[in-house]
Amino acid sequence: MLAQAAAAAPAWQLGPEGYGPLKFGMSFAQARKLAPSLEATPDNLRASSGCDQLALPGHPGVALMFVDGSLARIDLFRPGPRTTRGVQPGDSVEQAMRAYPGMVAEPRAYEENERFLTDRRSDRAIRFETERGRIENIYAGRWAQVQYIEGCL
């Protein structure tokens, strides 16, 4: 099973349920079975109590956020990994808007000329951060954590 998951890793995509076999709501222990080199940050080194944001080993440009031991958000922060609708960091804002029609645009924190583009579905969402007409970052997961603007803060 792990060998199959590792072989399929380059094709994993970010969607409303998670990233490949990593599903929102799964425990850290369950995620570690799929990514054995995943290591939790010691509690005393975390930016926020109960929250841990980690690079996903073997998946450059992908980070996992665990809140109270449960997978709550997944970030894509460099070109390569894509959403289930084919959008990746570096793509044009127009590409993202075509792939996710009806997204809500709002000012991006700290960047008054840039936007957050958000497609919210009930308690889950996917959000795109714009930078000079391009998508800089993409993250999806639970609505509460998608609203975080500085990782676990």
N, C-alpha and C positions, 0 to 999 in steps of 0.2 A: 504494500500500500504506500509506504513512504517513498519507495523508489519510483512508483508511478507518479506520485505527487511532485517529486523533485524533477522528474522528466517533463512534466506538464507545466512547471513553474513559469517559463517564459510566456505562456499563453494565458496566465491568470489575468483576470480583468476585474476592475472595481465596479460594483453594482449595488443595488439597494439591499442585497442580502449580505454582502461582504466582498472579499477579494479571493477569487478562486475557491478553494475549500475552507478558507478562513471565514467564519460566519459571525456577524454581530451577535453578541450575547454569549458566545462560547467562553469558557473559562481559560485562564492562562495555561493551565495544565493541558487542556484540549488543544490549544494552539501550539503548544510546545511539541506535542506528538507529531504535528505536521511540519514544524520547523524546530528540530531538535537542538540547534545551536542558539535558540532564542534565550536570552538571559534577562531576568528582571533586574531593575536598578534597586540597589539597597534602599530601604525606606529612608534612611538618614541623608541620602543624596538626591532624593526626588524634589522637584520644584514645587510640588503640591501633594499634600497628604492624600493617599488613596488613588492617585493618578500616576501612571507610568507610560511614557512615550518612548518607543524603541524602534530602531532600524530593524527591518525584516531581513535576516541573513539570506544571502543569495538572490535578493531582489533589490538591486540598486535603485534608489529613488522612492522607496516605499517605507512608511513608518506605521506602526501599530500603536494605538492608544488603549490602554486598559484602565478602567475606572472600577475601583472596588473589586478587582480581580476578574472583570468581564470585558471582553473586546467591545469597545464603544465607538471607535472611529479609526479610519484608515486614511492615510495621506499619501498622495503622489506628488513629488516635488522636483522631479526632473524628467526630461523626455525619455520615453521607452515604455513604461507601464501605462496602460490605457483603461478607460472606462468601458463598460459593456457596449456603449454606443460609439466607441472608437476615438474619443477625445483624450489627448495627453497634454501634459505641460509643454508649452512652446507653441501649441496650435493657436490659430487666430480666434479672437472673441467671436467672430462670425461663425466659425465652424462649431463652436460650443453652442451658440444660440440656435443654429439649425438642428443640432443633435438633440437639444433639450428646449424645445419651444415652450414659451410661457414661463420661463424663469423670471424670478423677481430680482430686479437690480436695486442695490442700495449702496451708499457710499462706503468705501473700504476704510476701516480704522487706520489712522495715521497717514493715509494716502488720499487726500481729498479729491484728486482727479481720477482715481481708480475706483473700481466697483467690486462688490461681492455679487455674484450671480448665483441664485439659489433655486433649486428645484426641491420643494418639500412635499413629502408624501406621508401624512399622518405623523408618526413619531420618528420618522427617518428623513434624511435629506442628503443631497449632494450639493457641494458648493464649489464654485470656481472663483479664484482671485485673479483679477486682471492686472496687467502691467504693460503699458504702452501698446495696447491693441492685441495683446497676446494673453494666453492663460499662463499664469505663473505657478499656481498650486491648485490642486484638486483634493478635496476630502469629502468623505461620506461616512454616514453612521447615524447614531442616535442624534435627534435634533438638539438636545442640550449640549452635547459635545461638539457638534458641527458649528455651534455658535462661538466656541472658544477661539480667540484670535491669536493667542501666544502659546500654542501647545497646551499643556495642562493648566495654564493659568487663566 
